[in-house]
C-alpha cells in the first residue's frame, strides 16, 4: 500500500512573508477569552497561530507582506526597501500593543507555507 505524505490533492496552501512579532500565548488567550468575536474581527494586522499557519508552535502577528496561494497562476515581482518594511513593522507593533498583546522579543520576518 502506498501512503501519500504531504498535502492531499484537494487541499490548498499558500506561501507567505509576514513582518511581525511573536506574541505571548497567554496574552492571546486572555484577549480571545475576553471577547472572541472582537478577536476574530481584528483587521489591523494578521495573526498566525501554530503549524497549520506555518509558524510552528508560535503565535505571531504582523503585516502580511505577501501571501501567494497554490491556486495563483503567476507570481508578481514585488520589490520593497528594508526601510519601508521597518516602517510597516513599527506601525504594526503599535497596533499590536494597543490591543493589549504582549510581544516576545524583536521583530522578525516570518516566511513559510500554511494551509488555507
Secondary structure in CASP SS format (residue, H / E / C, confidence):
PFRMAT SS
TARGET T0000
AUTHOR 0000-0000-0000
METHOD secondary structure of the structure
MODEL  1
X C 1.00
X C 1.00
X C 1.00
X C 1.00
X C 1.00
X C 1.00
X C 1.00
X C 1.00
X C 1.00
X C 1.00
X C 1.00
X C 1.00
X E 1.00
X E 1.00
X E 1.00
X E 1.00
X E 1.00
X E 1.00
X E 1.00
X E 1.00
X E 1.00
X E 1.00
X E 1.00
X C 1.00
X H 1.00
X H 1.00
X H 1.00
X H 1.00
X H 1.00
X H 1.00
X H 1.00
X H 1.00
X H 1.00
X H 1.00
X C 1.00
X H 1.00
X H 1.00
X H 1.00
X H 1.00
X H 1.00
X C 1.00
X C 1.00
X C 1.00
X C 1.00
X C 1.00
X E 1.00
X E 1.00
X E 1.00
X E 1.00
X C 1.00
X H 1.00
X H 1.00
X H 1.00
X C 1.00
X C 1.00
X C 1.00
X C 1.00
X C 1.00
X E 1.00
X E 1.00
X E 1.00
X E 1.00
X E 1.00
X E 1.00
X E 1.00
X E 1.00
X E 1.00
X E 1.00
X E 1.00
X C 1.00
X C 1.00
X C 1.00
X C 1.00
X C 1.00
X C 1.00
X C 1.00
X C 1.00
X C 1.00
X C 1.00
X C 1.00
X C 1.00
X H 1.00
X H 1.00
X H 1.00
X H 1.00
X H 1.00
X H 1.00
X H 1.00
X H 1.00
X H 1.00
X H 1.00
X H 1.00
X H 1.00
X H 1.00
X H 1.00
X H 1.00
X H 1.00
X H 1.00
X C 1.00
X C 1.00
X C 1.00
X C 1.00
X E 1.00
X E 1.00
X E 1.00
X E 1.00
X E 1.00
X E 1.00
X E 1.00
X E 1.00
X E 1.00
X E 1.00
X E 1.00
X E 1.00
X E 1.00
X C 1.00
END
